[in-house]
């Protein structure tokens, strides 16, 4: 199933959300995350959600100050919120659109995320993880965020299927 992320299917998006936190959170914070790639995506997602919820519920873990990586000096909870929660939030839009749905995403969180990302726009663009911004005249903070990260807010899966 195509998604608004060029060259990625819906399964690729979920795989991305499952895979990248394992080495990052291990290296920066020493957190061990299971990643049995022989399990289904749904099973892996349930495991990942449980693990992160347990870490975040544990004051000894969530208040630990990260001493390594670009987010050194922040707590474990802040790092997970700033990079993982944000990534899940943005990719929720991708997965919803891939399924011809309009996601019900929190506009306040989108606005907060967008404001933070704008402060480091060049770093984000240089990382290659975001496309060029798409112009939008929408006042909707979710649409503004999606356009900022290089997604076409009008993206439809049917249009992609017609290209094949």
N, C-alpha and C positions, 0 to 999 in steps of 0.2 A: 504494500500500500504506500503510495508516494506521500511525502510530507512537504511542508514549506521549506525544509532544509534541503538544499540541492544535493542530489545523490544519496539521500538517506531515506530509507523506508521507516515505517512506524517502529518496526522491531529494532532497527539501527538506533533510533532515538532512545528507546528504552535500554538497549545494550550500553549506549554511551552513559546514561545516567547510573547504570549499575557498575560499570567498569572503572571509570576514571577516579572515583573517590578512594578506591582500594589503595593504590600506591601513594596518593597524595596524603590522605589522612594517616596512613601508616608512617610515612616519612616525616611529616611535619609534627604529628602528635603522638605517634606510637600506638594508634588505635588499630586493633585487628578487626578486619571486616571479612566475613566469609564471602567467597565468590566461587561457588561450584557451578562452573559453566555447563555442566551436564544436566543441571536442573532446568526446569522451564523458566521463562522470563517471569511469569507470575509468581512462581515459588521464590525465585531470587529476589524479586521486589518485596515480597512479604518479609523475607529474612532481613533484607537491607533496612526496611522501615523499622522492624523490631530492634535491630542492633542500634541504629541511630537514636531511637526513642529511649532505649536503656541508657546509652551514653549521656544523652541530654538530661535524663532524670537523675543521674548520679552527680551530686554536687562536687564530689572529688574529681570527676572527669570534666564536667562542663565548665568548671571555674579554673581549670588548669590553663596556665599561660603558655601559649605556643612560643617556642624558642627558635624555631627554624622556619625557613620559607619566607615568602613575601608578606605574610601576615603575622610575622613574629611580633610578640607583644600583646596580641589579642587573645581572648580566652577561646577555648575549644568551642564553646557554644556560639560565640561571635563568628568564628571561622566557618562553622557548619552553616550558620544562618546566612552569612554573606555570600558564600560561594555555592553551597549545595542547594539550599532552599531557593536561592535566586535562579539557579539553573533549572531546577524542577519546575519552578513557576513559569519560566519562559518556554520550556519545552512542553508544558501542559497546553499552551496555545497551539504549538505545532501538532501535537497528538489529537487535540480536539478538531482542528481544521482538517487533518488527514481523514477524520471520520465525519466530515461535513457538519460538524457541530460548532456552535458558538460557545466558547468557554466562559464560565462565570468566574472571572478572576477579580481579585480585590483591587479596585482602582487606587486606593490609598497606598497599597504596597507597590503597585506598578509605578506610581508617582515617586515614591521614595527611592525605588530601585533606579528609575530613570535619572533622577537628580544625582545620585551617587555615580552612576555610570558616565554621565556627561562630564563630571569632574576629572575623569581619567580616560576620556574618549580616545586620545591618541594611542595610549598604551593598549586599549582594547582593540583598536583597529590594527595596530602593528602585530598583535598576537595572531592574526589571521582567523580568529574564531568568530568574527562578526563581519558581515558583509557591509557594503557602503549603505549609509542611511537612505531610506525611501521617503520621499516627500509625502506628507499627509497634512491635510487641513483639519483633521479630526481633533476635537477637544477631549476625546476619551483618552485617559492616561494609559490604558492598556494598549490601545492602538498606537499611541505615540511611542511607547516602549518597543512594541513589535517593529514599528517602522525604523526606530533608531538602531535596532540590532540587525537591520538589513532584511527583514521579512516584508513581503508584500501583504499589507493588511487585507487585500481583496483576493488573496490566493484561494483557489478552489481546486479540490482534487479532480473534479471532472475535466477541468482544463488541461491538467497534466495527462490524464488518461487519453484525451483526444490527440495529444502530440505523438503518441506511440504509433 
